[in-house]
Amino acid sequence: MKKTICFIAIVAIIAFVSCEDKPTIEGLWKVEKVKVGDQEMTPNARWTRFNADHSQQSGNGWFQHSYGTWKLNPETNELSVVNENGVTDSYEPFKISLEKDRMIWTRNEDGQNVQVLLNRTDHLPATYGDELLGLWKLENAIGEDAYFRTEDAKVGKASIFFRWDGRFDIRSGKGRIHGVYNVHGHKPEVELIPYGDNLNRDFWAIDFNENTITLKLLNSENTVERKFSRIHEFAE
């Protein structure tokens, strides 16, 4: 009788440990790399969250843009994801390889092999646009552009404010300039689109360095750079 009880206890412990060690898809995952054929096409700060009730959400950075359901076939390891506010996925389900904190999706799309590498995470990653948010004071200026004078850095009052709603506000020796901005989804670049007919849209590469950013004008034959530091109040 004692042997039987011990045997049952051992089996129960093994079953419990096996369940504990079995990896699960549930949780928050960050997309680390996307390869389509020979090309890497990794979106910036893309994430997806799989919930225990088979609902799912996904987004980029701090912005959630999709929601729906998920289903995993345990026999074939095929993952199907449905976005209720998106376009129907016409491709086959992903084959997944799942470890504790790492997951790989693979499938064929239009004759090309697609591979998605994901890592488990505890917090939402930040996009380039998330890092750009806030108020920035002009510290140094090289070359001429439509928004700032080179001497504005010496005056110490010029700034650019990247708002959460996709608008920007520039205060400089050239006056107040307003417009909208777009941040590239795959690389650190921002497009400034000023209001009015007297200024054209332009594109800037962004170099992030702790609480400073350097913007380098891309659509120019000359070197145009603007270095900013983060501040929390507009200069008087």
C-alpha positions as CSV (number, residue, x, y, z in Angstrom):
1,M,0.0,0.0,0.0
2,K,2.8,2.4,0.9
3,K,4.6,1.5,-2.3
4,T,1.4,2.3,-4.3
5,I,1.0,5.6,-2.6
6,C,4.6,6.6,-3.2
7,F,4.3,5.6,-6.9
8,I,1.2,7.7,-7.3
9,A,2.9,10.6,-5.6
10,I,6.0,10.4,-7.9
11,V,3.8,10.2,-11.0
12,A,1.9,13.3,-9.8
13,I,5.1,15.2,-9.2
14,I,6.5,14.3,-12.6
15,A,3.2,15.3,-14.3
16,F,3.2,18.6,-12.4
17,V,6.9,19.4,-13.3
18,S,6.2,18.5,-16.9
19,C,3.2,20.9,-17.0
20,E,5.3,23.6,-15.4
21,D,8.2,23.2,-17.8
22,K,6.0,23.0,-21.0
23,P,6.4,26.3,-22.9
24,T,3.3,28.3,-23.7
25,I,2.5,30.9,-26.3
26,E,0.6,33.0,-23.8
27,G,2.2,36.3,-22.9
28,L,3.8,39.3,-24.5
29,W,6.2,38.9,-27.4
30,K,8.5,41.3,-29.3
31,V,9.3,40.7,-32.9
32,E,13.1,40.7,-33.2
33,K,13.6,39.9,-36.9
34,V,11.5,39.3,-40.0
35,K,13.0,37.7,-43.1
36,V,11.2,37.5,-46.4
37,G,13.3,35.4,-48.8
38,D,16.9,36.9,-48.6
39,Q,15.7,40.3,-47.3
40,E,15.3,41.5,-43.7
41,M,12.1,43.5,-43.2
42,T,11.9,43.9,-39.5
43,P,9.3,46.5,-38.3
44,N,10.3,48.8,-35.5
45,A,9.2,47.7,-32.1
46,R,6.5,45.3,-33.3
47,W,4.8,43.2,-30.5
48,T,1.9,40.8,-30.0
49,R,0.2,39.6,-26.9
50,F,-1.5,36.2,-26.7
51,N,-4.1,35.9,-23.9
52,A,-5.3,32.7,-22.1
53,D,-8.8,33.3,-23.5
54,H,-7.5,33.1,-27.0
55,S,-7.8,36.8,-27.6
56,Q,-4.8,38.7,-29.0
57,Q,-3.6,42.3,-29.4
58,S,-0.7,43.6,-31.4
59,G,1.0,46.9,-32.2
60,N,4.2,48.9,-32.6
61,G,5.7,50.6,-29.6
62,W,3.1,52.1,-27.3
63,F,0.4,52.1,-29.9
64,Q,-1.9,49.1,-30.2
65,H,-3.4,48.9,-33.7
66,S,-4.8,45.4,-34.0
67,Y,-7.0,43.0,-32.0
68,G,-8.6,39.6,-32.5
69,T,-8.2,35.9,-31.8
70,W,-5.5,33.2,-32.0
71,K,-5.6,29.4,-32.4
72,L,-2.8,26.9,-32.0
73,N,-3.1,23.4,-33.3
74,P,-1.1,21.3,-30.8
75,E,-0.7,18.4,-33.2
76,T,0.7,20.3,-36.2
77,N,2.1,23.4,-34.3
78,E,0.3,25.6,-36.7
79,L,-0.7,29.1,-35.5
80,S,-3.6,31.0,-36.9
81,V,-4.1,34.7,-36.0
82,V,-7.3,36.7,-36.9
83,N,-7.3,40.5,-36.7
84,E,-10.9,41.6,-36.3
85,N,-10.1,45.1,-37.4
86,G,-7.6,44.2,-40.1
87,V,-7.4,42.6,-43.6
88,T,-8.1,38.8,-43.9
89,D,-4.9,36.8,-43.8
90,S,-5.1,34.7,-47.0
91,Y,-1.9,32.7,-46.4
92,E,-1.4,29.4,-44.7
93,P,-1.0,29.3,-40.9
94,F,2.5,29.8,-39.4
95,K,4.4,26.7,-38.3
96,I,5.9,27.6,-34.9
97,S,8.9,26.4,-32.9
98,L,8.5,27.4,-29.3
99,E,11.0,27.5,-26.5
100,K,10.5,29.1,-23.1
101,D,11.4,32.7,-24.1
102,R,11.9,32.3,-27.9
103,M,9.6,31.6,-30.7
104,I,10.0,31.2,-34.5
105,W,7.2,31.4,-37.1
106,T,7.7,30.1,-40.6
107,R,5.5,29.9,-43.7
108,N,5.5,30.5,-47.5
109,E,4.1,33.7,-48.9
110,D,4.0,34.1,-52.7
111,G,6.8,31.6,-53.2
112,Q,9.1,33.2,-50.6
113,N,10.0,31.7,-47.2
114,V,9.0,34.0,-44.4
115,Q,10.6,33.7,-40.9
116,V,9.6,35.7,-37.9
117,L,11.7,35.5,-34.7
118,L,10.1,36.6,-31.4
119,N,11.4,37.0,-27.9
120,R,9.2,37.0,-24.7
121,T,9.2,40.4,-23.0
122,D,7.7,42.1,-19.9
123,H,7.1,45.5,-21.3
124,L,6.1,47.2,-24.6
125,P,9.2,48.3,-26.7
126,A,9.5,51.9,-27.8
127,T,9.5,52.9,-31.5
128,Y,11.7,55.6,-32.9
129,G,8.5,57.8,-32.8
130,D,8.0,57.1,-29.1
131,E,11.6,58.1,-28.3
132,L,11.1,61.3,-30.4
133,L,8.1,62.5,-28.4
134,G,8.5,65.6,-26.3
135,L,10.2,69.0,-26.2
136,W,13.7,69.5,-27.6
137,K,16.0,72.5,-27.4
138,L,18.3,73.4,-30.2
139,E,21.9,73.2,-29.1
140,N,23.9,73.2,-32.3
141,A,23.2,74.0,-36.0
142,I,25.2,73.2,-39.1
143,G,24.0,74.4,-42.5
144,E,20.8,76.2,-43.5
145,D,17.3,74.9,-43.4
146,A,13.7,76.3,-43.5
147,Y,13.1,76.0,-39.8
148,F,16.1,77.3,-37.8
149,R,18.8,79.9,-38.2
150,T,22.3,78.7,-37.4
151,E,22.6,81.5,-34.8
152,D,19.4,80.2,-33.0
153,A,21.6,77.7,-31.1
154,K,23.5,80.6,-29.5
155,V,20.4,82.4,-28.5
156,G,19.2,79.3,-26.7
157,K,15.5,79.7,-27.2
158,A,14.8,77.7,-30.3
159,S,13.0,74.4,-29.9
160,I,10.9,71.7,-31.6
161,F,8.0,69.9,-29.9
162,F,7.0,66.5,-31.2
163,R,3.4,66.0,-29.9
164,W,1.7,62.7,-29.3
165,D,-1.0,63.5,-32.0
166,G,1.6,63.5,-34.8
167,R,2.0,67.3,-35.0
168,F,5.1,69.4,-34.4
169,D,5.6,72.9,-33.1
170,I,8.8,74.8,-33.9
171,R,9.8,78.0,-32.2
172,S,12.9,79.7,-33.7
173,G,14.3,83.0,-35.0
174,K,12.2,82.3,-38.1
175,G,9.0,82.4,-36.1
176,R,6.4,79.7,-35.2
177,I,6.1,76.8,-37.6
178,H,3.5,74.1,-37.3
179,G,2.9,70.9,-39.2
180,V,2.6,67.2,-39.0
181,Y,5.3,64.5,-38.9
182,N,5.7,60.9,-39.9
183,V,8.3,58.5,-38.4
184,H,9.5,55.7,-40.7
185,G,8.3,52.2,-39.6
186,H,11.6,50.5,-40.2
187,K,14.4,53.0,-39.7
188,P,15.2,56.1,-37.6
189,E,13.9,58.8,-40.0
190,V,11.3,61.5,-39.6
191,E,9.4,63.4,-42.3
192,L,8.3,67.0,-41.5
193,I,5.3,68.3,-43.3
194,P,4.8,72.0,-42.5
195,Y,1.5,73.8,-42.9
196,G,1.3,76.4,-45.7
197,D,2.5,76.7,-49.2
198,N,5.8,78.5,-48.5
199,L,7.6,75.5,-46.9
200,N,8.2,72.0,-48.4
201,R,8.2,68.7,-46.7
202,D,11.6,67.2,-46.0
203,F,13.2,64.1,-44.5
204,W,15.6,63.8,-41.5
205,A,17.7,60.9,-40.2
206,I,17.6,60.7,-36.4
207,D,20.5,59.8,-34.2
208,F,19.4,59.0,-30.7
209,N,21.9,59.4,-27.8
210,E,20.3,59.3,-24.3
211,N,18.6,62.7,-23.8
212,T,19.9,64.2,-27.1
213,I,19.0,63.8,-30.7
214,T,20.7,64.9,-33.9
215,L,18.6,65.4,-37.0
216,K,20.4,65.3,-40.4
217,L,18.6,66.5,-43.5
218,L,18.4,63.8,-46.1
219,N,16.9,65.6,-49.2
220,S,19.8,68.1,-49.5
221,E,23.1,68.2,-51.3
222,N,24.6,70.2,-48.4
223,T,25.3,69.0,-44.9
224,V,22.5,70.2,-42.6
225,E,22.4,69.0,-39.0
226,R,20.5,70.1,-35.9
227,K,21.4,68.8,-32.4
228,F,18.8,69.0,-29.6
229,S,18.7,68.2,-25.9
230,R,15.5,67.2,-24.1
231,I,13.9,69.9,-22.0
232,H,10.6,70.1,-20.1
233,E,9.7,73.8,-20.4
234,F,9.5,76.2,-23.3
235,A,12.2,78.9,-23.2
236,E,10.9,82.4,-22.5
